[in-house]
Amino acid sequence: MTDAGLPRPQPPADWNGPAPDAVVLAAGRGNRLRPLTDSLPKVLVPISGKPLLVYHLEALRSAGVRRVVLVVGYRAPQVRHFVGDGASFGLEVDYVVQVDPRGTGDAVRVARDEVHSDSMLVCYGDVFLPDETDLLRRFLRDSRPKMAGAQVRSGGSFGRLTTEVRQGRTVLAGLQEKDGRPTPALVNAGLYLLPRRVLDLADRLSLSPRGEFELTDAVLYFATHESEVEVVDAGPWTDIADAEDVARAEALARATSSPIDSRVAGGTA
């Protein structure tokens, strides 16, 4: 048992060895959520009474993950105070600071020295997945590289995925970052299972046209030059960019049977 009385997370029965470390990207400010994010980091914005980050931590523990690396930046002390060493969530949590928010690729590479496993889960902290535990369990059925994709009506604000079916598996064939086209698309849902090799590729990234280091550039290079990356259906999903997204996430949360956690942003009950 952990200090908090929670069961020790166990790796999936068919995973060869301990479950991989998880890197959770939690450095964002959330400008379009102001004024709420003037006093809260984006990952502590409440969704149906529970901070967004708690959904991710609980899902990771339920899926068998034991160790999480939190990449923090904006209002980092508040995140550290809330999560602590992770014991209250049944996890071991370490922190790295993304001093200058230069994109997801930069966020992952600043975490590289804290990733101890051969594979790693990478989770964008500003997405909401009501079926995240089940999705993580599907990811961890084996160690093959994977990423989650979600179907949306308007894909212009997201990374669009193109896929191919090979030997019965849907795999990544192409990825285009935010193109502004308001047409239906399969988009990047912000959850990956990747080998450590991708950290080496992230070190070699150049700035994208958006002026950021994109993790997706490293993932696409890996998928097209080194090894297939399976695209797994994320199911219900939304990113959390503005108040409409929060309302959408709350509707998804109400549709699930997960109990509301008593913890609130800034401390524990």
Phi and psi in degrees as GROMACS dihedral restraints (atoms count N, CA, C in turn):
[ dihedral_restraints ]
;  ai    aj    ak    al  type     phi  dphi    fc
    3     4     5     6     1   -82.1    20    10
    4     5     6     7     1   172.6    20    10
    6     7     8     9     1   -58.8    20    10
    7     8     9    10     1   -28.7    20    10
    9    10    11    12     1   -86.0    20    10
   10    11    12    13     1     2.3    20    10
   12    13    14    15     1    81.5    20    10
   13    14    15    16     1    11.2    20    10
   15    16    17    18     1   -91.9    20    10
   16    17    18    19     1   147.8    20    10
   18    19    20    21     1   -62.7    20    10
   19    20    21    22     1   146.5    20    10
   21    22    23    24     1   -62.5    20    10
   22    23    24    25     1   130.2    20    10
   24    25    26    27     1   -64.4    20    10
   25    26    27    28     1   140.9    20    10
   27    28    29    30     1  -113.7    20    10
   28    29    30    31     1   141.3    20    10
   30    31    32    33     1   -65.3    20    10
   31    32    33    34     1   153.4    20    10
   33    34    35    36     1   -54.8    20    10
   34    35    36    37     1   146.6    20    10
   36    37    38    39     1   -59.9    20    10
   37    38    39    40     1   -31.9    20    10
   39    40    41    42     1   -99.9    20    10
   40    41    42    43     1     9.7    20    10
   42    43    44    45     1   -84.4    20    10
   43    44    45    46     1   133.4    20    10
   45    46    47    48     1   -84.3    20    10
   46    47    48    49     1    91.0    20    10
   48    49    50    51     1   104.7    20    10
   49    50    51    52     1  -174.5    20    10
   51    52    53    54     1   -61.9    20    10
   52    53    54    55     1   150.5    20    10
   54    55    56    57     1   -60.9    20    10
   55    56    57    58     1   149.5    20    10
   57    58    59    60     1   -72.2    20    10
   58    59    60    61     1   160.6    20    10
   60    61    62    63     1   -64.8    20    10
   61    62    63    64     1   153.2    20    10
   63    64    65    66     1  -115.3    20    10
   64    65    66    67     1   135.3    20    10
   66    67    68    69     1  -108.0    20    10
   67    68    69    70     1   116.8    20    10
   69    70    71    72     1  -108.2    20    10
   70    71    72    73     1   121.5    20    10
   72    73    74    75     1   -85.2    20    10
   73    74    75    76     1   109.6    20    10
   75    76    77    78     1  -132.7    20    10
   76    77    78    79     1    33.5    20    10
   78    79    80    81     1   -98.5    20    10
   79    80    81    82     1    -8.6    20    10
   81    82    83    84     1   -73.2    20    10
   82    83    84    85     1   153.7    20    10
   84    85    86    87     1   -88.8    20    10
   85    86    87    88     1   -46.6    20    10
   87    88    89    90     1    82.8    20    10
   88    89    90    91     1    60.3    20    10
   90    91    92    93     1   -59.6    20    10
   91    92    93    94     1   -35.3    20    10
   93    94    95    96     1   -77.3    20    10
   94    95    96    97     1    -4.1    20    10
   96    97    98    99     1   -99.9    20    10
   97    98    99   100     1     4.3    20    10
   99   100   101   102     1   -64.8    20    10
  100   101   102   103     1   147.2    20    10
  102   103   104   105     1   -85.6    20    10
  103   104   105   106     1    -3.1    20    10
  105   106   107   108     1   -56.0    20    10
  106   107   108   109     1   -42.1    20    10
  108   109   110   111     1   -85.3    20    10
  109   110   111   112     1     6.4    20    10
  111   112   113   114     1   -68.4    20    10
  112   113   114   115     1   -26.8    20    10
  114   115   116   117     1  -119.2    20    10
  115   116   117   118     1    -4.7    20    10
  117   118   119   120     1  -131.8    20    10
  118   119   120   121     1   139.8    20    10
  120   121   122   123     1   -68.1    20    10
  121   122   123   124     1   152.5    20    10
  123   124   125   126     1   -54.7    20    10
  124   125   126   127     1   -38.4    20    10
  126   127   128   129     1   -73.6    20    10
  127   128   129   130     1    -9.5    20    10
  129   130   131   132     1  -102.9    20    10
  130   131   132   133     1     7.8    20    10
  132   133   134   135     1   -62.0    20    10
  133   134   135   136     1   129.0    20    10
  135   136   137   138     1   -75.0    20    10
  136   137   138   139     1   138.2    20    10
  138   139   140   141     1  -119.5    20    10
  139   140   141   142     1   110.3    20    10
  141   142   143   144     1    52.5    20    10
  142   143   144   145     1    43.4    20    10
  144   145   146   147     1    85.9    20    10
  145   146   147   148     1     0.2    20    10
  147   148   149   150     1  -127.4    20    10
  148   149   150   151     1   129.9    20    10
  150   151   152   153     1   -56.4    20    10
  151   152   153   154     1   140.4    20    10
  153   154   155   156     1   -51.7    20    10
  154   155   156   157     1   -42.4    20    10
  156   157   158   159     1   -61.1    20    10
  157   158   159   160     1   -32.2    20    10
  159   160   161   162     1   -63.2    20    10
  160   161   162   163     1   -38.9    20    10
  162   163   164   165     1   -57.3    20    10
  163   164   165   166     1   -43.7    20    10
  165   166   167   168     1   -66.0    20    10
  166   167   168   169     1   -46.5    20    10
  168   169   170   171     1   -63.8    20    10
  169   170   171   172     1   -42.1    20    10
  171   172   173   174     1   -65.6    20    10
  172   173   174   175     1   -40.5    20    10
  174   175   176   177     1   -65.6    20    10
  175   176   177   178     1   -42.0    20    10
  177   178   179   180     1   -61.7    20    10
  178   179   180   181     1   -46.1    20    10
  180   181   182   183     1   -62.5    20    10
  181   182   183   184     1   -43.6    20    10
  183   184   185   186     1   -63.6    20    10
  184   185   186   187     1   -29.0    20    10
  186   187   188   189     1   -84.1    20    10
  187   188   189   190     1    -3.3    20    10
  189   190   191   192     1   106.1    20    10
  190   191   192   193     1     0.5    20    10
  192   193   194   195     1   -73.6    20    10
  193   194   195   196     1   140.6    20    10
  195   196   197   198     1  -109.8    20    10
  196   197   198   199     1   -33.2    20    10
  198   199   200   201     1  -122.5    20    10
  199   200   201   202     1   132.7    20    10
  201   202   203   204     1  -126.8    20    10
  202   203   204   205     1   135.6    20    10
  204   205   206   207     1  -107.0    20    10
  205   206   207   208     1   116.2    20    10
  207   208   209   210     1   -95.2    20    10
  208   209   210   211     1   122.0    20    10
  210   211   212   213     1   -92.1    20    10
  211   212   213   214     1   112.9    20    10
  213   214   215   216     1  -115.6    20    10
  214   215   216   217     1   163.4    20    10
  216   217   218   219     1  -158.5    20    10
  217   218   219   220     1   -87.3    20    10
  219   220   221   222     1   -62.7    20    10
  220   221   222   223     1   126.6    20    10
  222   223   224   225     1    51.7    20    10
  223   224   225   226     1    42.1    20    10
  225   226   227   228     1   -55.3    20    10
  226   227   228   229     1   -42.4    20    10
  228   229   230   231     1   -58.6    20    10
  229   230   231   232     1   -31.8    20    10
  231   232   233   234     1   -67.8    20    10
  232   233   234   235     1   -40.2    20    10
  234   235   236   237     1   -65.5    20    10
  235   236   237   238     1   -44.9    20    10
  237   238   239   240     1   -60.2    20    10
  238   239   240   241     1   -42.4    20    10
  240   241   242   243     1   -63.4    20    10
  241   242   243   244     1   -40.4    20    10
  243   244   245   246     1   -70.5    20    10
  244   245   246   247     1   -45.9    20    10
  246   247   248   249     1   -87.7    20    10
  247   248   249   250     1   -35.2    20    10
  249   250   251   252     1    62.6    20    10
  250   251   252   253     1  -140.6    20    10
  252   253   254   255     1   -86.1    20    10
  253   254   255   256     1     3.7    20    10
  255   256   257   258     1    90.4    20    10
  256   257   258   259     1    -7.3    20    10
  258   259   260   261     1   -59.8    20    10
  259   260   261   262     1   -35.5    20    10
  261   262   263   264     1   -69.0    20    10
  262   263   264   265     1   -13.8    20    10
  264   265   266   267     1  -105.4    20    10
  265   266   267   268     1     3.9    20    10
  267   268   269   270     1    73.6    20    10
  268   269   270   271     1    26.7    20    10
  270   271   272   273     1  -131.3    20    10
  271   272   273   274     1   164.6    20    10
  273   274   275   276     1  -106.4    20    10
  274   275   276   277     1   119.7    20    10
  276   277   278   279     1  -117.9    20    10
  277   278   279   280     1   128.7    20    10
  279   280   281   282     1  -118.1    20    10
  280   281   282   283     1   162.8    20    10
  282   283   284   285     1  -126.7    20    10
  283   284   285   286     1   145.0    20    10
  285   286   287   288     1  -132.7    20    10
  286   287   288   289     1   151.1    20    10
  288   289   290   291     1  -107.2    20    10
  289   290   291   292     1   126.2    20    10
  291   292   293   294     1   -93.0    20    10
  292   293   294   295     1    97.6    20    10
  294   295   296   297     1   -65.1    20    10
  295   296   297   298     1   -43.9    20    10
  297   298   299   300     1  -116.9    20    10
  298   299   300   301     1   111.1    20    10
  300   301   302   303     1   -69.0    20    10
  301   302   303   304     1    90.9    20    10
  303   304   305   306     1  -111.7    20    10
  304   305   306   307     1    29.1    20    10
  306   307   308   309     1   108.5    20    10
  307   308   309   310     1   169.7    20    10
  309   310   311   312     1   -68.0    20    10
  310   311   312   313     1   -33.4    20    10
  312   313   314   315     1   -64.2    20    10
  313   314   315   316     1   -41.1    20    10
  315   316   317   318     1   -66.8    20    10
  316   317   318   319     1   -39.3    20    10
  318   319   320   321     1   -60.7    20    10
  319   320   321   322     1   -41.1    20    10
  321   322   323   324     1   -70.0    20    10
  322   323   324   325     1   -41.0    20    10
  324   325   326   327     1   -73.0    20    10
  325   326   327   328     1   -25.8    20    10
  327   328   329   330     1   -71.0    20    10
  328   329   330   331     1   -16.3    20    10
  330   331   332   333     1   -91.0    20    10
  331   332   333   334     1    -3.9    20    10
  333   334   335   336     1   -58.6    20    10
  334   335   336   337     1   -38.0    20    10
  336   337   338   339     1   -72.5    20    10
  337   338   339   340     1   -15.4    20    10
  339   340   341   342     1   -96.3    20    10
  340   341   342   343     1    -6.3    20    10
  342   343   344   345     1   -86.9    20    10
  343   344   345   346     1   115.6    20    10
  345   346   347   348     1  -104.0    20    10
  346   347   348   349     1   -12.2    20    10
  348   349   350   351     1   -94.0    20    10
  349   350   351   352     1   161.5    20    10
  351   352   353   354     1   -70.7    20    10
  352   353   354   355     1   -32.2    20    10
  354   355   356   357     1  -116.1    20    10
  355   356   357   358     1   164.7    20    10
  357   358   359   360     1  -144.8    20    10
  358   359   360   361     1   143.7    20    10
  360   361   362   363     1   -88.3    20    10
  361   362   363   364     1   138.5    20    10
  363   364   365   366     1  -122.4    20    10
  364   365   366   367     1   126.2    20    10
  366   367   368   369     1  -126.0    20    10
  367   368   369   370     1   123.8    20    10
  369   370   371   372     1   -72.3    20    10
  370   371   372   373     1   124.5    20    10
  372   373   374   375     1   -73.2    20    10
  373   374   375   376     1   -12.5    20    10
  375   376   377   378     1  -105.2    20    10
  376   377   378   379     1    32.9    20    10
  378   379   380   381     1  -122.1    20    10
  379   380   381   382     1   157.1    20    10
  381   382   383   384     1  -124.4    20    10
  382   383   384   385     1   125.3    20    10
  384   385   386   387     1  -130.3    20    10
  385   386   387   388     1   100.2    20    10
  387   388   389   390     1   -62.4    20    10
  388   389   390   391     1   -23.1    20    10
  390   391   392   393     1  -104.4    20    10
  391   392   393   394     1    32.3    20    10
  393   394   395   396     1   -63.0    20    10
  394   395   396   397     1   -39.4    20    10
  396   397   398   399     1   -60.4    20    10
  397   398   399   400     1   -47.1    20    10
  399   400   401   402     1   -63.2    20    10
  400   401   402   403     1   -40.6    20    10
  402   403   404   405     1   -62.6    20    10
  403   404   405   406     1   -43.8    20    10
  405   406   407   408     1   -62.8    20    10
  406   407   408   409     1   -39.7    20    10
  408   409   410   411     1   -63.5    20    10
  409   410   411   412     1   -37.0    20    10
  411   412   413   414     1   -67.7    20    10
  412   413   414   415     1   -37.9    20    10
  414   415   416   417     1   -59.7    20    10
  415   416   417   418     1   -39.7    20    10
  417   418   419   420     1   -91.6    20    10
  418   419   420   421     1    14.5    20    10
  420   421   422   423     1   -65.6    20    10
  421   422   423   424     1   -28.1    20    10
  423   424   425   426     1  -156.6    20    10
  424   425   426   427     1   175.0    20    10
  426   427   428   429     1   -93.2    20    10
  427   428   429   430     1     9.5    20    10
  429   430   431   432     1   -65.7    20    10
  430   431   432   433     1   141.2    20    10
  432   433   434   435     1   -59.6    20    10
  433   434   435   436     1   140.5    20    10
  435   436   437   438     1  -146.3    20    10
  436   437   438   439     1   157.6    20    10
  438   439   440   441     1  -144.5    20    10
  439   440   441   442     1   155.4    20    10
  441   442   443   444     1   -93.8    20    10
  442   443   444   445     1   140.9    20    10
  444   445   446   447     1  -125.6    20    10
  445   446   447   448     1   143.1    20    10
  447   448   449   450     1  -126.5    20    10
  448   449   450   451     1   140.9    20    10
  450   451   452   453     1   -85.8    20    10
  451   452   453   454     1   128.3    20    10
  453   454   455   456     1  -130.3    20    10
  454   455   456   457     1   157.3    20    10
  456   457   458   459     1   -75.3    20    10
  457   458   459   460     1   -31.8    20    10
  459   460   461   462     1  -133.1    20    10
  460   461   462   463     1   108.4    20    10
  462   463   464   465     1   -96.3    20    10
  463   464   465   466     1     8.9    20    10
  465   466   467   468     1   -65.2    20    10
  466   467   468   469     1   -23.9    20    10
  468   469   470   471     1   -97.3    20    10
  469   470   471   472     1     8.5    20    10
  471   472   473   474     1  -130.0    20    10
  472   473   474   475     1   170.3    20    10
  474   475   476   477     1   -79.9    20    10
  475   476   477   478     1   115.2    20    10
  477   478   479   480     1   -80.3    20    10
  478   479   480   481     1   135.7    20    10
  480   481   482   483     1  -104.6    20    10
  481   482   483   484     1   141.3    20    10
  483   484   485   486     1  -115.8    20    10
  484   485   486   487     1   143.8    20    10
  486   487   488   489     1  -132.4    20    10
  487   488   489   490     1   163.2    20    10
  489   490   491   492     1  -133.0    20    10
  490   491   492   493     1   153.0    20    10
  492   493   494   495     1  -101.5    20    10
  493   494   495   496     1   120.0    20    10
  495   496   497   498     1  -128.2    20    10
  496   497   498   499     1   119.8    20    10
  498   499   500   501     1    51.9    20    10
  499   500   501   502     1    42.2    20    10
  501   502   503   504     1    80.3    20    10
  502   503   504   505     1     2.8    20    10
  504   505   506   507     1  -114.2    20    10
  505   506   507   508     1   137.4    20    10
  507   508   509   510     1   -85.4    20    10
  508   509   510   511     1   121.0    20    10
  510   511   512   513     1  -125.8    20    10
  511   512   513   514     1   156.8    20    10
  513   514   515   516     1   -70.5    20    10
  514   515   516   517     1   129.3    20    10
  516   517   518   519     1  -116.8    20    10
  517   518   519   520     1   -25.2    20    10
  519   520   521   522     1  -164.3    20    10
  520   521   522   523     1   159.4    20    10
  522   523   524   525     1  -152.7    20    10
  523   524   525   526     1   126.5    20    10
  525   526   527   528     1  -122.3    20    10
  526   527   528   529     1   122.6    20    10
  528   529   530   531     1   -70.2    20    10
  529   530   531   532     1   159.9    20    10
  531   532   533   534     1   -20.4    20    10
  532   533   534   535     1   104.6    20    10
  534   535   536   537     1  -105.2    20    10
  535   536   537   538     1    -2.4    20    10
  537   538   539   540     1    79.9    20    10
  538   539   540   541     1    -4.0    20    10
  540   541   542   543     1   -78.7    20    10
  541   542   543   544     1   123.0    20    10
  543   544   545   546     1   -83.9    20    10
  544   545   546   547     1    56.0    20    10
  546   547   548   549     1  -120.3    20    10
  547   548   549   550     1   155.6    20    10
  549   550   551   552     1   -58.4    20    10
  550   551   552   553     1   147.4    20    10
  552   553   554   555     1  -160.0    20    10
  553   554   555   556     1   157.2    20    10
  555   556   557   558     1   -90.7    20    10
  556   557   558   559     1   122.4    20    10
  558   559   560   561     1  -122.6    20    10
  559   560   561   562     1   162.1    20    10
  561   562   563   564     1   -67.0    20    10
  562   563   564   565     1   120.4    20    10
  564   565   566   567     1   -93.5    20    10
  565   566   567   568     1     1.4    20    10
  567   568   569   570     1    79.9    20    10
  568   569   570   571     1    32.1    20    10
  570   571   572   573     1  -141.8    20    10
  571   572   573   574     1   129.3    20    10
  573   574   575   576     1  -136.4    20    10
  574   575   576   577     1   153.1    20    10
  576   577   578   579     1  -120.9    20    10
  577   578   579   580     1   116.1    20    10
  579   580   581   582     1  -135.3    20    10
  580   581   582   583     1   151.9    20    10
  582   583   584   585     1   -76.6    20    10
  583   584   585   586     1   160.4    20    10
  585   586   587   588     1   -57.3    20    10
  586   587   588   589     1   -25.7    20    10
  588   589   590   591     1   -52.5    20    10
  589   590   591   592     1   -31.9    20    10
  591   592   593   594     1   -65.4    20    10
  592   593   594   595     1   -26.6    20    10
  594   595   596   597     1   -64.4    20    10
  595   596   597   598     1   -37.9    20    10
  597   598   599   600     1   -63.4    20    10
  598   599   600   601     1   -41.4    20    10
  600   601   602   603     1   -65.9    20    10
  601   602   603   604     1   -37.3    20    10
  603   604   605   606     1   -62.3    20    10
  604   605   606   607     1   -31.8    20    10
  606   607   608   609     1   -65.2    20    10
  607   608   609   610     1   -21.4    20    10
  609   610   611   612     1   -99.9    20    10
  610   611   612   613     1     6.9    20    10
  612   613   614   615     1   -67.0    20    10
  613   614   615   616     1   145.8    20    10
  615   616   617   618     1  -104.5    20    10
  616   617   618   619     1   160.6    20    10
  618   619   620   621     1   -61.5    20    10
  619   620   621   622     1   137.1    20    10
  621   622   623   624     1   -79.6    20    10
  622   623   624   625     1   170.6    20    10
  624   625   626   627     1   -57.0    20    10
  625   626   627   628     1   -22.5    20    10
  627   628   629   630     1   -82.8    20    10
  628   629   630   631     1    -1.6    20    10
  630   631   632   633     1    80.4    20    10
  631   632   633   634     1    24.6    20    10
  633   634   635   636     1  -130.0    20    10
  634   635   636   637     1   162.0    20    10
  636   637   638   639     1   -92.7    20    10
  637   638   639   640     1   114.4    20    10
  639   640   641   642     1   -97.4    20    10
  640   641   642   643     1   122.5    20    10
  642   643   644   645     1   -58.0    20    10
  643   644   645   646     1   -34.5    20    10
  645   646   647   648     1   -61.1    20    10
  646   647   648   649     1   -29.7    20    10
  648   649   650   651     1   -63.7    20    10
  649   650   651   652     1   -42.4    20    10
  651   652   653   654     1   -68.0    20    10
  652   653   654   655     1   -40.5    20    10
  654   655   656   657     1   -65.4    20    10
  655   656   657   658     1   -42.8    20    10
  657   658   659   660     1   -66.3    20    10
  658   659   660   661     1   -40.8    20    10
  660   661   662   663     1   -60.6    20    10
  661   662   663   664     1   -45.9    20    10
  663   664   665   666     1   -60.0    20    10
  664   665   666   667     1   -43.5    20    10
  666   667   668   669     1   -67.8    20    10
  667   668   669   670     1   -32.6    20    10
  669   670   671   672     1   -97.0    20    10
  670   671   672   673     1   -13.0    20    10
  672   673   674   675     1  -119.8    20    10
  673   674   675   676     1   -21.4    20    10
  675   676   677   678     1  -126.9    20    10
  676   677   678   679     1   -47.5    20    10
  678   679   680   681     1  -158.9    20    10
  679   680   681   682     1   146.0    20    10
  681   682   683   684     1   -61.6    20    10
  682   683   684   685     1   146.8    20    10
  684   685   686   687     1  -119.4    20    10
  685   686   687   688     1   113.6    20    10
  687   688   689   690     1   -72.0    20    10
  688   689   690   691     1   139.4    20    10
  690   691   692   693     1  -102.8    20    10
  691   692   693   694     1   118.7    20    10
  693   694   695   696     1  -106.2    20    10
  694   695   696   697     1   135.2    20    10
  696   697   698   699     1   -64.8    20    10
  697   698   699   700     1   122.6    20    10
  699   700   701   702     1   -77.6    20    10
  700   701   702   703     1   -16.8    20    10
  702   703   704   705     1    72.8    20    10
  703   704   705   706     1  -153.9    20    10
  705   706   707   708     1   -56.8    20    10
  706   707   708   709     1   138.5    20    10
  708   709   710   711     1  -162.4    20    10
  709   710   711   712     1   147.5    20    10
  711   712   713   714     1  -151.9    20    10
  712   713   714   715     1   147.6    20    10
  714   715   716   717     1   -84.0    20    10
  715   716   717   718     1   168.6    20    10
  717   718   719   720     1  -119.6    20    10
  718   719   720   721     1    92.1    20    10
  720   721   722   723     1  -113.2    20    10
  721   722   723   724     1   -30.9    20    10
  723   724   725   726     1  -148.9    20    10
  724   725   726   727     1  -176.7    20    10
  726   727   728   729     1   -63.3    20    10
  727   728   729   730     1   -34.7    20    10
  729   730   731   732     1   -63.4    20    10
  730   731   732   733     1   -37.7    20    10
  732   733   734   735     1   -66.2    20    10
  733   734   735   736     1   -39.0    20    10
  735   736   737   738     1   -60.9    20    10
  736   737   738   739     1   -44.7    20    10
  738   739   740   741     1   -62.3    20    10
  739   740   741   742     1   -39.6    20    10
  741   742   743   744     1   -64.7    20    10
  742   743   744   745     1   -42.6    20    10
  744   745   746   747     1   -64.2    20    10
  745   746   747   748     1   -39.0    20    10
  747   748   749   750     1   -65.6    20    10
  748   749   750   751     1   -36.3    20    10
  750   751   752   753     1   -64.5    20    10
  751   752   753   754     1   -40.8    20    10
  753   754   755   756     1   -65.4    20    10
  754   755   756   757     1   -40.2    20    10
  756   757   758   759     1   -64.9    20    10
  757   758   759   760     1   -39.2    20    10
  759   760   761   762     1   -66.3    20    10
  760   761   762   763     1   -25.7    20    10
  762   763   764   765     1   -78.7    20    10
  763   764   765   766     1    -7.0    20    10
  765   766   767   768     1  -103.2    20    10
  766   767   768   769     1   168.2    20    10
  768   769   770   771     1  -100.7    20    10
  769   770   771   772     1     8.8    20    10
  771   772   773   774     1   -64.9    20    10
  772   773   774   775     1   132.0    20    10
  774   775   776   777     1   -69.1    20    10
  775   776   777   778     1   150.7    20    10
  777   778   779   780     1   -76.6    20    10
  778   779   780   781     1   128.7    20    10
  780   781   782   783     1   -74.3    20    10
  781   782   783   784     1   145.1    20    10
  783   784   785   786     1   -77.2    20    10
  784   785   786   787     1   -13.8    20    10
  786   787   788   789     1   -72.2    20    10
  787   788   789   790     1   139.6    20    10
  789   790   791   792     1  -127.0    20    10
  790   791   792   793     1   160.0    20    10
  792   793   794   795     1   -56.4    20    10
  793   794   795   796     1   132.1    20    10
  795   796   797   798     1   102.3    20    10
  796   797   798   799     1    -7.9    20    10
  798   799   800   801     1   168.6    20    10
  799   800   801   802     1  -167.7    20    10
  801   802   803   804     1  -120.3    20    10
  802   803   804   805     1   152.8    20    10
